Amino acid sequence: EEEPAGSGMAQAGENAFSHLPIPEPAGSSSLEMRVLAVSVFGAAASTVVGSPVTKVIELLGSLAAKVTKEGDEEGRQYDQFVEWCEDNAKSLQHELSNAESRKEELAASIEKSESDIEEAETEIGELSESIAEAEKDLERATQVRTAQHNDWVNRNAELSETIDTLSRALALVKKNVAGLTQVDVQAVSKVTNTLTVLLDGTSIANDDKAHLQAFLQSASEDQDEPKGGMNAIIEILNDMLEKAGSQRSSAEKAETEAKFNFEMVKQSLNDKIKHDNKSLGDTKHRKASASEELAVAQGDLGDTDKDHAADSASLQTLQTDCMVKASDHEASVKERSEELKALAAAKKVIEDKTGGASSRAYGLLQVSSRSDDVSEVARMIRHLGRQQKDFALGLLSTQISSAAQSSQGADVFAKIKGLIEKMIQRLLDDAKAEAGHKAYCDKEMAETEAKKAEHEEDIEHLSSKIKKGESSKAKLTAEIAELEAELGQIAQSQKEMDSQRSEEHAAYVEAKADYEQGVEGVQMAIKVLKEYYGGSSFVQQPEVSTHSAASGESSGIIGLLEVAESDFSKLLAETEADEKDSEDSYDKQTKANKIAKAEKETSAKYKTKELKDTEAELAELSGDRTSEQSELDAVLDYYSSIKKQCVAKPDSYQVRKQRREAEIEGLKNALDILENQAVSFLAVRSSRK
């Protein structure tokens, strides 16, 4: 069956241009391309304004200009992208370089801190050993000194007892010998018993014991000459008494020298221990500082490593993205060049080959108006406007009706087609603008919400740090107050000890002076009495009645004085021992107070420094939180503003998009009616020929 002439002509028009590529401009939607395709093929079949060939040439030129313009815009965007890649790459490379330098500095700092810690630990070990050795030496010296002192106390007591016994024996001998003219067997026996007691004393020299034993032997064998024997024993006793006194003086001198030497050794060892303890404290502090610096450096190094790894990954990603974009741009440039060449070649072929045919086919064509079809188009557009509630479409239908009534011939189709194409273009522009606005809203809303969440997270993190810092501040303040209170208690205790020690020492000085003066007075009295009574006891009594020394009474007095001397000496020794014990206890407690004071002052010093650092950090954190809050407030203000722009819409974007697409589809159908009308005119022309 033969096809209608109009249908064949339409098919011929389609086949004539079906081989031409229809490019997709960058950034255009598929809906735009559909409109463009309808326009191209509608123009190819239309005879309203010029021939289809002429219209095709115009469209090819417009398309080439559009592709060129889009290429220029893409080139400008690519140049900006390249500049962005270079700037970000330089920034990341700079950050990586700084991170490398920082890592080297931190590694050197860590190495130095570790070396300082190792050195400090060695010094701490050496100082601890030195202190322990000095304390052991002091303990051994104290033990030796205690043994020496105990020996001296025993020796002194023994010598004092010997001197006391000798003094009593001498007094007894002198008393029994004085004034005797004949042998008194009872007196000799009494003296012999006293001397026998002396022989048991450990402080009597061997030669003196020999003399005493010889005397006692002589006395037991021959009691006829007690006078000569008594005088001899008096000389022996005086000699022994002198030797005992000399021994006691030597022992006291040795004790004094031993005490002095011990005090010197003790002072030296205490000074060494004090110095080593101070050095130990300084070294421990140096080690603590080095440990703190090491921990900070290690933490910073860990953070720097993380930052370095993140920057390296970012740089790698940036380089990859930029290289991909460069490759895509190169391919795009190549494709655009090929497209422009194809368009130019098609245009040249059409211009060179279709001039004569176009003149013959379309030169004498006349067009008549089909008011019914125009009315149908106007009715369709009016119905579409009512359906979509678009006043502009209703206005367009009115304009089409007016154009159909006021224009004749080919002009009516051209005018109506122009109105429809103008409306389609306006709808496409609106769609593009709204799509851009939606992309803008989506981007701004997402970025603003991300910034809002970031600032809220930062504020929460800072608030947590501030809370922790305030807790540390309160704890440090309480600890410092407690240390200060303890230091005050130590100072008050030391003050009371100083006062008490001063009173005890004053009492000791006074008591010592009294005892020494008492001993000196008793010794002087004994000396005077002994010189007087002792000298007269060996003088031959005269026959005449004259004054004679009261030897009997004087011996009792001298004995009592000697007892008093012994008591005074014993009390003096006890007083000195008590003073020594009090002084040692005071020195020991004072030393303990000094150590405790130094420890607490050092602890208070570092805690005060830590408190200041914590307060400074709190101030900085508060400032950061205030700044973050200000930025969050600004973000919230902007977020509220952008929500008003992007959220407060009566219809959603999808609803508006679907409505607009329906309007464009309806207008396209109207164009199809007009294009079909133009094709029918071509069929009429062919049938007339």
C-alpha positions in Angstrom: 0.0 0.0 0.0 1.4 3.4 -0.9 2.2 5.7 2.0 0.7 9.2 2.2 2.8 11.9 0.6 3.0 13.8 3.9 4.1 10.8 5.8 6.9 10.1 3.3 8.1 13.6 3.4 8.2 13.5 7.2 10.2 10.3 7.1 12.5 11.8 4.5 13.1 14.8 6.8 13.9 12.5 9.7 16.3 10.3 7.6 18.1 13.4 6.2 19.3 14.5 9.7 19.3 11.3 11.7 23.0 10.8 11.2 24.0 14.1 12.8 25.2 13.8 16.5 23.2 15.7 19.1 25.8 16.8 21.7 25.0 17.0 25.4 26.3 20.3 26.6 28.0 20.3 30.0 25.5 21.0 32.7 22.4 20.5 30.5 19.6 18.1 31.6 18.0 15.3 29.5 14.8 17.4 29.4 16.7 20.3 27.7 18.0 17.9 25.1 14.5 16.5 24.4 13.3 20.1 23.8 16.3 20.8 21.6 15.8 17.6 19.5 12.1 18.4 19.1 13.1 21.9 17.9 15.7 20.6 15.5 13.4 18.0 13.9 10.4 20.3 14.0 12.3 23.0 12.2 13.6 20.4 9.6 10.0 19.5 8.7 8.6 23.1 9.0 8.2 25.5 6.0 6.8 28.3 8.0 9.9 30.5 8.4 12.3 29.7 5.5 13.3 26.2 4.4 14.2 23.3 6.8 17.7 23.3 5.3 18.2 27.0 6.2 16.9 26.3 9.8 19.2 23.3 10.1 22.2 25.5 9.1 21.2 28.1 11.7 20.8 25.5 14.4 24.1 23.9 13.6 25.8 27.3 14.0 24.0 28.0 17.2 25.0 24.6 18.6 28.6 25.1 17.6 28.6 28.5 19.4 27.0 26.9 22.5 29.6 24.1 22.5 32.4 26.7 22.2 31.0 28.8 24.9 30.6 25.8 27.2 34.2 24.9 26.4 35.4 28.3 27.4 33.5 28.1 30.7 34.9 24.6 31.3 38.4 25.9 30.6 37.9 28.7 33.1 36.6 26.3 35.7 39.5 23.9 35.0 42.1 26.7 35.4 40.5 27.6 38.8 40.6 23.9 39.7 44.3 23.6 38.7 45.1 26.7 40.9 43.2 25.1 43.7 45.1 21.8 43.4 48.4 23.7 43.4 47.5 25.8 46.4 46.3 22.8 48.4 49.3 20.7 47.4 51.7 23.5 48.5 49.8 23.9 51.7 49.9 20.1 52.5 53.5 19.8 51.5 54.3 22.7 53.8 52.4 21.0 56.6 54.3 17.8 55.9 57.7 19.6 55.9 56.8 21.3 59.2 55.7 17.9 60.6 59.0 16.3 59.6 60.9 19.1 61.3 58.7 18.8 64.4 59.2 15.1 64.5 63.0 15.5 64.4 62.8 18.1 67.2 60.6 15.9 69.3 62.8 12.8 68.7 65.8 14.8 69.8 63.9 16.1 72.8 62.8 12.5 73.7 66.3 11.2 73.3 67.6 14.0 75.6 64.9 13.4 78.2 65.7 9.7 78.2 69.4 10.5 78.6 68.6 12.9 81.4 66.4 10.3 83.1 69.1 7.6 82.8 71.7 10.0 84.1 69.5 11.1 87.0 68.7 7.4 87.9 72.4 6.7 88.0 73.0 9.7 90.3 70.1 8.8 92.5 71.6 5.3 92.9 75.0 6.6 93.7 73.6 9.2 96.1 71.4 6.7 97.8 74.4 4.4 98.3 76.5 7.3 99.6 73.8 8.3 102.0 73.3 4.7 103.2 77.0 4.3 103.6 77.3 7.5 105.6 74.4 6.6 107.8 76.0 3.2 108.4 79.3 5.0 109.2 77.5 7.3 111.6 75.7 4.4 113.2 79.0 2.5 113.7 80.7 5.6 115.0 77.8 6.2 117.4 78.1 2.6 118.6 81.8 2.9 119.1 81.3 6.2 120.9 78.6 4.7 123.1 80.9 1.8 124.0 83.7 4.3 124.8 81.5 6.4 126.9 80.1 3.4 128.8 83.7 2.2 129.4 84.6 5.7 130.6 81.6 5.8 132.9 82.5 2.4 134.4 86.2 3.4 134.6 85.4 6.7 136.2 83.0 5.1 138.7 85.7 2.5 139.5 88.4 5.2 139.9 86.1 7.4 141.9 85.3 4.5 144.2 89.0 3.7 144.5 89.9 7.3 145.3 87.0 7.4 147.8 88.3 4.1 149.4 91.9 5.3 149.4 90.8 8.6 150.9 88.9 6.8 153.6 91.7 4.4 154.2 94.2 7.2 154.4 92.0 9.1 156.8 91.5 6.0 159.0 95.2 5.3 159.0 96.1 8.8 159.9 93.4 8.8 162.6 94.6 5.6 164.2 98.3 6.5 163.9 98.1 10.1 165.1 99.2 10.5 168.8 100.1 6.8 169.4 103.1 6.1 171.6 102.8 2.4 171.9 101.6 -0.4 169.8 97.8 -0.5 169.7 97.0 -4.0 168.4 93.3 -3.2 167.8 94.2 -0.1 165.7 96.7 -2.1 163.7 94.0 -4.7 163.1 91.6 -2.1 161.9 94.0 -0.6 159.5 95.0 -4.0 158.3 91.4 -4.8 157.5 90.9 -1.6 155.6 94.0 -2.2 153.5 92.9 -5.7 152.8 89.8 -4.2 151.2 92.0 -2.1 149.0 93.8 -5.2 147.7 90.5 -6.3 146.1 90.2 -3.1 144.0 90.9 -3.6 140.3 92.3 -0.1 140.0 95.3 -0.7 142.3 98.6 -1.2 140.5 100.5 -4.4 141.0 103.5 -2.8 142.6 101.2 -0.9 145.0 99.4 -4.2 145.8 102.8 -5.8 146.5 103.7 -3.0 149.0 100.3 -3.3 150.7 100.7 -7.1 150.9 104.2 -6.7 152.3 103.0 -4.3 154.9 100.1 -6.5 155.9 102.4 -9.5 156.1 104.9 -7.5 158.2 102.0 -6.3 160.4 100.8 -9.8 161.0 104.2 -11.1 161.9 105.6 -8.2 163.9 103.5 -5.6 165.6 106.3 -4.1 167.7 107.0 -1.2 165.4 103.7 0.1 164.1 104.9 3.7 163.9 107.4 3.1 161.2 105.1 0.7 159.4 102.2 3.1 159.5 104.2 6.0 158.1 105.2 3.8 155.3 101.7 2.7 154.5 100.6 6.4 154.6 103.2 7.2 151.9 102.0 4.2 149.9 98.4 5.4 150.2 99.2 9.0 149.3 101.1 7.7 146.3 98.2 5.4 145.3 95.7 8.3 145.8 97.8 10.5 143.5 98.0 7.8 140.9 94.3 7.2 141.0 93.6 10.9 140.6 96.0 11.1 137.7 94.3 8.1 136.1 90.9 9.6 136.5 92.2 12.9 135.0 93.7 11.0 132.1 90.5 9.1 131.6 88.5 12.3 131.6 90.8 13.9 129.1 90.6 10.8 126.9 86.8 10.9 127.2 86.8 14.6 126.2 89.0 14.0 123.2 87.0 11.0 122.2 83.8 13.0 122.5 85.3 15.9 120.5 86.5 13.5 117.8 83.1 11.8 117.6 81.3 15.1 117.3 83.7 16.1 114.5 83.1 12.8 112.7 79.3 13.1 113.4 79.2 16.7 112.1 81.1 15.7 109.0 78.9 12.7 108.3 75.7 14.7 109.0 76.9 17.4 106.6 77.6 14.8 104.0 74.2 13.2 104.5 72.5 16.6 104.4 74.4 17.6 101.2 73.7 14.2 99.6 70.0 14.4 100.5 69.8 17.9 99.0 71.5 16.6 95.8 69.2 13.6 95.9 66.2 15.8 96.1 67.4 18.0 93.2 68.2 15.0 91.1 64.8 13.5 91.7 63.2 16.8 90.8 65.4 16.9 87.6 64.3 13.3 86.8 60.6 14.2 87.4 61.0 17.2 85.1 62.7 15.1 82.5 60.0 12.5 82.8 57.3 15.1 82.4 59.0 16.5 79.4 59.4 13.0 78.0 55.7 12.3 78.4 54.8 15.6 76.7 57.2 15.1 73.9 56.0 11.5 73.3 52.4 12.7 73.3 53.2 15.5 70.8 55.1 13.1 68.7 52.1 10.8 68.5 49.9 13.7 67.6 52.4 14.8 65.0 52.6 11.3 63.5 48.8 11.2 63.2 48.8 14.7 61.6 51.6 13.7 59.3 49.8 10.5 58.2 46.5 12.4 57.7 48.3 15.1 55.6 50.1 12.4 53.6 46.8 10.7 52.9 45.1 14.0 52.0 48.0 14.9 49.6 47.8 11.5 48.0 44.0 11.8 47.6 44.4 15.4 46.2 47.0 14.3 43.7 44.8 11.4 42.6 41.7 13.6 42.3 43.6 16.3 40.4 45.1 13.8 38.0 41.7 12.2 37.3 40.2 15.6 36.8 43.1 16.6 34.4 42.5 13.3 32.5 38.8 14.0 32.3 39.4 17.6 31.2 41.8 16.4 28.5 39.2 13.9 27.2 36.5 16.6 27.3 38.6 19.0 25.3 39.3 16.3 22.8 35.6 15.3 22.5 34.5 18.9 22.2 37.1 19.5 19.4 35.8 16.5 17.5 32.2 17.6 18.0 33.0 21.1 16.6 34.7 19.5 13.6 31.7 17.3 13.0 29.3 20.2 13.2 31.5 22.3 10.9 31.8 19.4 8.4 28.0 18.9 8.4 27.3 22.5 8.0 29.8 22.8 5.1 28.3 19.7 3.4 24.7 21.0 3.7 25.7 24.5 2.4 27.7 23.0 -0.6 25.4 20.2 -1.6 21.7 21.3 -0.9 21.5 24.8 -2.3 19.8 23.9 -5.6 17.5 21.2 -4.2 16.4 23.6 -1.4 15.5 26.3 -3.9 13.5 23.9 -6.1 11.7 22.2 -3.2 10.7 25.2 -1.0 11.0 28.3 -3.2 7.3 28.5 -4.3 5.6 26.9 -1.2 2.6 28.8 0.1 1.2 28.2 3.5 -2.4 28.4 4.6 -3.8 28.8 8.1 -5.6 26.0 9.9 -7.5 27.9 12.6 -9.0 24.6 14.0 -5.5 23.2 14.8 -4.4 26.5 16.4 -7.6 26.5 18.5 -6.8 23.0 19.5 -3.3 24.0 20.6 -4.7 27.0 22.5 -7.3 24.7 24.2 -4.7 22.2 25.2 -2.4 24.8 26.7 -5.4 26.4 28.6 -6.4 23.0 30.0 -2.8 22.3 31.0 -2.6 25.7 32.8 -5.8 24.9 34.7 -4.6 21.4 35.5 -1.2 22.6 36.8 -2.7 25.9 38.3 -0.2 27.9 36.2 -1.5 31.4 35.3 1.3 31.8 32.8 0.0 28.9 30.7 -3.5 30.4 30.6 -2.0 33.7 29.5 0.0 31.8 26.8 -3.2 30.2 25.4 -4.8 33.6 25.2 -1.8 35.0 23.4 -2.0 32.0 20.9 -5.6 32.7 20.2 -4.9 36.4 19.7 -2.0 35.6 17.4 -4.2 33.2 15.3 -6.8 36.0 14.8 -4.4 38.8 14.1 -2.0 37.0 11.8 -2.4 35.2 8.5 -0.5 32.7 6.5 2.9 31.6 7.5 3.3 34.3 10.1 0.8 32.7 12.5 2.7 29.5 12.8 6.0 31.3 13.3 4.5 33.6 15.9 2.7 30.8 17.8 5.7 28.6 17.6 7.9 31.4 19.0 5.5 31.9 21.9 5.6 28.2 22.8 9.3 28.0 22.4 9.7 31.0 24.6 7.6 29.5 27.3 9.5 26.2 27.1 12.8 28.1 27.4 11.4 30.0 30.4 10.3 26.8 32.1 13.8 25.3 31.4 15.5 28.3 32.8 13.2 28.1 35.9 14.0 24.4 36.3 17.7 25.1 36.0 17.6 28.0 38.4 15.5 26.0 41.0 17.8 23.0 40.6 20.8 25.3 41.2 19.0 26.8 44.2 18.2 23.3 45.6 21.9 22.2 45.1 22.9 25.5 46.9 20.4 24.8 49.7 21.5 21.1 50.1 25.1 22.2 50.1 24.6 25.1 52.6 22.3 23.1 54.9 24.7 20.1 55.0 27.8 22.3 55.6 26.0 24.4 58.2 24.7 21.4 60.0 28.2 19.9 59.9 29.7 23.1 61.3 27.0 23.2 64.0 27.7 19.6 65.1 31.5 20.4 65.0 31.1 23.5 67.2 28.8 21.7 69.6 31.2 18.8 69.9 34.1 21.2 70.5 32.1 23.1 73.2 31.2 19.8 74.9 34.9 18.7 74.8 36.1 22.1 76.1 33.4 22.0 78.9 34.6 18.5 79.9 38.1 19.8 80.0 37.1 22.8 82.1 35.2 20.7 84.5 38.2 18.4 84.9 40.5 21.4 85.3 38.2 23.0 88.0 38.2 19.7 89.8 42.0 19.6 89.7 42.2 23.2 90.8 39.9 22.5 93.8 42.0 19.5 94.7 45.3 21.4 94.4 44.0 24.3 96.4 42.9 21.9 99.2 46.3 20.1 99.1 48.2 23.4 99.2 46.1 24.6 102.1 46.7 21.3 104.0 50.5 21.6 103.3 50.5 25.2 104.5 48.7 24.1 107.7 51.2 21.3 108.3 54.1 23.7 107.7 52.5 26.1 110.3 52.2 23.2 112.7 55.8 22.2 112.2 56.9 25.9 112.7 54.9 26.1 115.9 56.2 22.8 117.1 59.8 23.9 116.4 59.2 27.2 118.1 57.9 25.4 121.2 60.9 23.0 121.1 63.3 25.9 120.7 61.8 27.6 123.7 61.8 24.4 125.8 65.3 23.6 124.8 66.5 27.0 125.7 64.9 26.7 129.1 66.4 23.2 129.6 69.9 24.4 128.6 69.7 27.4 130.8 68.7 25.2 133.7 71.6 22.8 132.8 74.1 25.6 132.7 72.9 26.9 136.1 72.9 23.4 137.6 76.3 22.5 136.1 77.8 25.7 137.5 76.4 24.9 141.0 77.6 21.3 141.0 81.1 22.3 139.6 81.3 25.1 142.2 80.1 22.6 144.9 82.7 20.0 143.9 85.4 22.6 143.8 84.4 24.0 147.2 84.3 20.5 148.8 87.7 19.6 147.3 89.3 22.8 148.6 87.8 22.2 152.0 89.1 18.6 152.0 92.5 19.8 150.9 92.7 22.4 153.7 91.6 20.0 156.3 93.9 17.2 155.1 96.9 19.6 154.9 96.3 20.6 158.5 95.2 17.5 160.1 97.3 15.2 158.0 100.5 17.1 158.8 100.1 17.1 162.5 99.1 13.5 162.9 102.8 12.4 162.4 104.4 15.0 164.8 105.6 13.6 168.2 103.3 14.9 170.9 105.1 17.2 173.4 105.0 16.3 177.0 103.6 19.7 178.1 99.9 20.3 177.9 99.3 22.4 174.8 96.6 22.6 172.0 96.4 19.5 169.8 94.6 19.0 166.5 91.2 17.4 166.7 92.2 14.5 164.5 89.3 12.3 165.4 86.6 14.8 164.7 88.3 16.1 161.5 88.3 12.6 160.0 84.5 12.4 160.2 84.2 15.9 158.7 86.5 15.0 155.9 84.6 11.8 155.3 81.3 13.6 155.0 82.9 16.1 152.7 84.1 13.3 150.5 80.6 11.8 150.4 79.3 15.2 149.4 82.0 15.5 146.7 81.0 12.1 145.4 77.3 13.0 145.4 78.1 16.3 143.6 80.3 14.6 141.0 77.6 11.9 140.4 74.8 14.5 140.0 77.1 16.6 137.7 77.7 13.5 135.5 73.9 12.7 135.5 73.1 16.4 134.7 75.6 16.3 131.8 74.2 13.0 130.6 70.6 14.4 130.8 71.7 17.5 128.9 73.4 15.3 126.3 70.2 13.2 125.9 68.0 16.3 125.7 70.4 17.9 123.1 70.4 14.7 121.0 66.6 14.4 121.1 66.3 18.1 120.2 68.8 17.8 117.3 67.1 14.6 116.0 63.6 16.1 116.1 64.9 19.4 114.6 66.5 17.5 111.8 63.2 15.6 111.3 61.3 18.9 111.2 63.7 20.3 108.7 63.3 17.3 106.4 59.6 17.4 106.7 59.5 21.1 106.2 61.7 20.9 103.1 59.6 18.1 101.7 56.3 19.9 102.3 57.7 23.2 101.0 58.9 21.5 97.9 55.6 19.8 97.4 53.7 23.0 98.0 56.0 24.8 95.5 55.3 22.3 92.8 51.6 22.1 93.6 51.4 25.9 93.5 53.1 25.9 90.1 50.7 23.2 89.0 47.8 25.3 90.3 48.9 28.3 88.3 49.3 26.2 85.2 45.9 24.8 85.7 44.4 28.2 86.2 46.1 29.5 83.1 44.8 26.5 81.1 41.3 27.0 82.5 41.4 30.6 81.4 42.6 29.6 77.9 39.9 26.8 77.7 37.2 29.3 78.9 38.4 31.7 76.2 38.3 29.0 73.6 34.8 27.9 74.7 33.6 31.5 74.5 35.0 31.8 71.0 33.5 28.5 70.0 30.1 29.6 71.4 30.3 32.8 69.5 31.0 30.9 66.3 28.2 28.5 67.1 25.8 31.4 67.6 26.8 32.8 64.2 26.3 29.4 62.6 22.9 29.0 64.3 21.9 32.5 63.0 22.9 31.5 59.5 21.3 28.1 59.9 18.0 29.8 60.8 18.3 32.2 57.8 19.1 29.4 55.3 16.2 27.3 56.6 13.9 30.1 55.9 15.2 30.2 52.3 15.3 26.5 51.7 12.7 24.9 53.9 9.7 27.3 54.1 8.2 26.3 50.7 4.5 25.5 50.1 5.4 22.6 47.8 8.4 20.3 47.8 11.0 20.5 45.1 9.9 17.2 43.6 6.3 18.3 43.3 7.4 21.5 41.6 9.7 19.6 39.3 7.0 17.1 38.3 4.5 19.9 37.6 7.1 21.8 35.5 8.0 18.6 33.5 4.2 18.1 32.8 3.9 21.7 31.5 6.9 21.2 29.3 5.6 17.9 28.0 2.2 19.6 27.2 3.9 22.4 25.4 6.0 19.9 23.5 2.8 18.2 22.4 1.5 21.5 21.2 4.6 22.0 19.2 4.2 18.5 17.7 0.7 19.5 16.5 2.1 22.6 14.8 5.0 20.6 13.3 2.5 18.0 11.9 0.5 20.9 10.5 3.6 22.2 8.7 4.3 18.7 7.4 0.8 18.5 5.9 1.5 21.7 4.1 4.5 20.0 2.5 2.3 17.1 1.4 -0.2 19.5 -0.3 2.7 21.2 -2.1 4.0 17.8 -3.4 0.6 16.7 -4.6 0.1 19.9 -6.5 3.3 19.3 -8.4 
